[in-house]
């Protein structure tokens, strides 16, 4: 009889708190969004399932207490990677790849192998639009800091404005790992909601005449230019901002493998097998950080609100710079492509195309918008490097 009672006492049902129950319901909701609504399913599904696993009482897959004093030699509860390997659960061990910054960099490698920087090379002014769209990152950093978040936490919240999930995870794991769960979920949720969030901002900041501007066809880009570009960008950015080198270096390595044409097997592996494996591990472990104690807090609501403000400011920054450039340029730019400067490739570029065609059905902005869009990938990585240099 005693063994039976002990068995029942050890059941998860007997040890579940109300907070854990709420988190399980939230994980079910996110799974619904990923499967039924297809909101960034490739990452939202493993994130939601990781949230489910970490909030199952007694499962012991992730132990936030092991990471609280991680590598803090001054703490009496000091832990190292060795401690994690000995005492941690499955998700603790997989989380080492997030904490060490490995998974986001490997995803950037795959992104680079799937990205065509041709539109950016053909129209270098696109780089300015991609840079302007990072305005939301720094404005939100200042606002979050003023609201009581520490500088490290404010920088992690601000990076949501770059609309780049791997960059958000990379920076937050370095600066404010206690906020990793809500920030990752906010970043990927807003990326999925680009077609909902951006169009009202785009229409509010442009006139019908501006939205109907037709742009001339981009010039052809040679293979030599496409090979030189990733090498040059890596060298220049790493020499100026070493903290951005891991993200930029992996992004450009993937792109070089794609463009050089001599390592097709490696390029395909980066785009497919490697990318898919890392996405699974990254999603599960990021979701695992969304424990009831860290997620069910007023700061989470603030993060969600500040995240959408950051995203909106980034969208506005790209549009407003395009309008400013038109004051000094003979060949006019359709300001809608400035909104694609956020790093949500290629969804933001498609939204620019869609809104432009609403005003002028013969308008084809997709390739023009891809320039700022891929520039935004570089811009968000550089912004993360700046914040890491300032606050890390």
Buried (B, 14 or more C-beta within 10 A) or exposed (E): EEEEEEEEEEEEEEEBEEBBEBBBEBBEEBBEBBEEEEBBBBBBBBBBBBBBBBBBBEBEBBBBEBBEBBEEEEEEEEBEBEBBEEEBBBBBBBBBBBBEBBBBBBBBBBBBBBBBBBBBBBBEBBBBBBBBBBBBBBBBBEBBBEBEBEBBBBBBBBBBBBBBBBBBBBBBBBBBBBBBBBBBBBBBBBBBBBBEBBBEBBBEBBEEEBBBBEBEEBEEBEEEBBBBBBBEBBBEBBEEBEBBBBBBBBBBBBBBBBBBEEBEEBBBBBBEEBBEEBBBBBBBBBBBBBBBEBBBBEBBEBBBEBBBBBBBBBBBBBBBBBBBBBEEEEEBBBBBBBBBBBBBBBBBBBBBBBBBBBBBEEBBBBBBBBBBBBBBBBBBBBBBBBBBEEBE
